[in-house]
Amino acid sequence: MEVIYLLIPLSLLFLVASVWFFSWAVRNAQYDDLQGPAHRIILDDRDRQRTLTEAAKSSTEAGDTSP
């Protein structure tokens, strides 16, 4: 029964720390955009592939027109 005198304050301390950490995360914009970085990875790969393809086409076309 004496252990409850330790567990209740520890659980309250844990609750206060959890609420403080969550409020800190919200204030520092940690939850603003959860989908953006995931989509940005895919879009960056598509943009990089597109620029590589366009560069290859332009170098091929430049090679065809040279005498």
N, C-alpha and C positions, 0 to 999 in steps of 0.2 A: 504494500500500500504506500510505502514511502517513495517508491519510484515515481508515482504520479506527481509528486511535488517537483520532480525534475523534468518529467515529460511535458507537463502543461506549459511551463515557461519556455522550454526549448521549442515546442510547437508554435507558440505565439511569436517567438523570435524568428522562426523560420517563415511564418506568415508575413510578418512585417518586412523581412528581407525580400521575400518574393514580390510583394506589392511594390516595394521601392524599386526593385530591378525592372519590373514591368513598366512602371511609370517612367523610369529613366529611358527605357527603350522606346517608348511612345514619344517622349519629348525630343529625342535625338533622331527621329524619323527613321527608325529601324524597320517599321512596318509600312512605310509609305507605298512602295512599289515592289511587290513580291514576284510579279510575273515578268517585269521588264528585263532584268538581267538574264533570265532563262531564254527569253525570246531574242535578246540581243546577241547571244552566242550563235544562234542559228542564222540570224540575219547577217552577222559579220562573216560567217562562212560563205553565205551566198554572194555577198558583195565581193569578197576576195576571189571567189571562183569566177565571177563575172568580169572582174578587172583582169584576171589572168587570161581568160578567154579572149577578151578584147585586145589585150596586148599581143597575144599570139596571132590573132587575125591581122592586126596592123603590121606586125613584122613580116608576116607572110605576104601581105599585099605590097609592102615596100620592097620585098625581094623580087616579086614578079615584075614590077615596073622598072627596075634598074636595067640598064643596057648590058 
